[in-house]
């Protein structure tokens, strides 16, 4: 059985990797930035509080995703801004456990 903290962190990393492929309006990227603020704050917590905060903030970030039909067609969209990309990469790194001997980083990327 996979450890719950590992599942929570893995899901957060997956959502963060998804962000890098999104195209959003300026308002959408502002919403993502606020969600990243909350995700960053959750990393300052410990134990069950951190896991609960990571679960909630990852879900909130996921709800910022562009969904067909919900993005106004009269507003221009853009790829991920460089500042958001950098924040996402830092968060992915912060949520990634160090690799131990004999571990393979590609196993998570495939899943």
Secondary structure, 3 states (H helix, E strand, C coil): CCCHHHHHHHHHHHHHHHHCCCEECHHHHHHHHHHHHHHHHHCCCCHHHHHHHHHHHHHHHHCCCCCCCCCCCCCCCEECCHHHHHHHHHHHHHHCCCCCCCCCCHHHHHC
